[in-house]
Amino acid sequence: MNRAFKILSLQAAALVTGGLMMTTVSVATHAAVAPAATVVRIDNFSFNTPLVTIKAGTTVTWVNGDDIPHTVVATNGAFKSKVLDTDDRFSFTFAKPGQFSYFCSLHPHMTGKIVVKA
Amino acid sequence: MLDDVDDDRRGFLKCMAWAGTGALFALGGGVATSVGLDSALAAPLKTAPTQPFTFVQLSDSHIGFNKPPNADARATFREAVAKVKALPQQPDFIIHTGDVSQLSRDDEFDDADQILKEAGLPVFFVPGEHDMLDPDGGKAFLNRFGKGAKGDGWYSFDHRGVHFIALVNVADLKPGGMGNLGAEQLKWLKADLAGRHSSTPIVVFAHIPLWTVYADWGWGTDDATEAMKLLARFGSVTVLNGHIHQITQKVEGKVAFHTARSTAFPQPAPGTAPSPGPLKVPTEQLHSMLGITDAVFVRGSERIALIDSTLA
């Protein structure tokens, strides 16, 4: 009984693993689309990946690596961070498809864009 | 018509007589020069037939900043205020051209206020972008340092025949842009200048430079030319800014532009670093890159001088 259960469990585990692998493969085939969480670093007064394309439901986290505070503010008002001091983070989950231009309200020459696909 | 022309010409000549050419900083001449504080103060005062009045510009104190190259921006600000107190000619007042705080925190504003009180002088402020970071977008600064100001903190006042104009170019900044004055403030400026004689000496102060020092780093003000058009008829205009933590200056016609050093940390010269972040100079070098600006008005001796001195 015990032994049979163990075998079944192993088979179940193998199935789950296989399923995960398939999921990974299916994501990997959409090479241009980032995974469900992505990071935009702020270094040297710029967003290091100024254009990011993601799937709806993805959470984007901005991390400020500068000695000077920055903010992340959507031009259309969809999101607005508090002031981010050194190493502070701000996350926003993009639920719906669309294009979201954003900038730093302290240093407005710093701009970026998130493209959210269905 | 001819009378108008004559009047304008007289006004202009009167202004130029007042502005003249200074040993230190000439409104009507070429690019200004800076000399050491002691000799600078000694020279004009000896020959001045009337007592000059002076005011001091402090800028970019960034109270709360505590990273390289300055672990304590409070301490260096206190040194700057002590330097003001030690000036042989006490200024009538201080102007602070913004970035009083690092993060617009109450304790930062408190400390700045306390340290400035040590000078025992009136202080006139404009906000920098670091002073707009409270949840209400600048209300904390305005409630404390901008009482009676219009809009986001602009105002003007007169002192001994000189008209001072405080402008705010750090509010409601536009994506991809630089500093911004905005239509409402420009409308106010137009009304403020209307009816003033063109011989009135004008001092304009704002945080971000009112001319484009370096667009790639946002070191300029998008609609500054609109303001400068309104000021064009005046015979003497001095524009004092901060933001870039280093001295730059130029003279364009009757307008002299000048930026002051920070009391907290230096920033790189335009384009000489990957970003305008703090210049991480060795500790022993820091004080030679921080400073104050002393503005000396001497009527009769036809002189206006802006004297920069370091904390070294």
Interface residues (C-beta under 8 A of the other chain):
Chain A: D43 N44 F45 S46 D66 D67 I68 P69 T71 T75 K82 V83 D85 T86 S101 Y102 F103 S105 L106 H107 P108 H109 T111
Chain B: K67 P68 Q102 L103 S104 E129 H130 M132 L133 P135 L173 K174 P175 G176 G177 M178 A215 D216 W217 G218 P274 S275 P276 G277 P278
